[in-house]
Amino acid sequence: MFKKLFALRFGSASETQILEACEWDEERAAEVMDIFSEFLSICSKSRIVEKNAIAKKLKDNFGEALDEYESKALLEILDQSISNAAFLLDEDEKYEN
């Protein structure tokens, strides 16, 4: 179920990116997606939005639980999401009633 929610929120390309980082191990990818969800919750509560601060927070909180490739994939997904946030918000504003 969580895998479907992840794909809906971040897209299947992000899910594939995590699978690749986990060497196509679906169980590990599910664990990494759970870690990512927890990490996003921490960032949201802390209101962290700057890229270097996000990378430091990920390393500080989950550095031992993630390998280099997994961390890199999560940071890339986050960076893509942040980059697209303005576009998505602009689109929503165009269609307000």
N, C-alpha and C positions, 0 to 999 in steps of 0.2 A: 504493500500500500504506500509506504513512504517513498519508494522508488518512483511511483507514478506522480506523487505530489512534487517531488524534486523536479521531475521532467516538466511538469506543468509550470512550475515557478521559474526555473532556470533554462528550460529547453533541453531537448534530447542531445544537442551538441555538447552541452555542459556535462550531462550524464556520461556521454561517450568519452569526454576528456578525462573524467575521473576514472572510468574503467581502464583507459589506456595507462593512466598513471599507476593503477593497481595491477598492471599486467594482466588485465581481463579476468581478474579474480572477483566474481560477483559478490561474494560474501565480504571481502575486504572493501570493495567499493561501497557496499551498504554501510559498513562501519564508518568509512570516510565521510559519507553523506550525513550520517548521524553527527559526527564530529563537526562538520560544517554547519549544520543546523544549530548546534549548541554554541558554536563560535559566533554565528550571526546574532544570536540572542545576547551574548556578552557584549558584542559591539553595539547593538541597539541600546542596551541599558547604559553603556558608557558613552554613547553618542560619538563614537570614533568614526571619522570619515576620511582622514588623510591616509594616503597609501602607505607611507613608511610606518605610521603608527599602527595601522591594521596588520602589516607584516610582523611588526614586533609583538603585538598582542597574540597573534597566531602562534609565533614561536614560543612566547612565554607560557601560554596556556596549553598548547598541544604539541610542542616541539618533540617530545618523547613519543607521542602517539602516532606521529606522521613522519614518513620519510621525505627526502628532498623533493622527489617528483610529485608526491601527493600534495605537499605544501605549495609547490609552484602552481599546480593545477588549480587549487582552491583560490590562490591569490589572483590568477589570471581570470577565473570566473567572476570573482568579485570586482576586479578592475573593469571587465566588460559590462557587468551589471551597472556599475557606477557611471561608466561612460554613456550607457544607453538610458540612464534614468531621466536625464533632461529631455531627451527625445520623446520618451514615453509620457512624461508629464505634459509636454507641449501638445502632444496628440490628444490627451484627455481634455485639456483646456479648450481645444478647438471645438469640441462637441458638447460642451456644457449647455444646458438649457437655461 
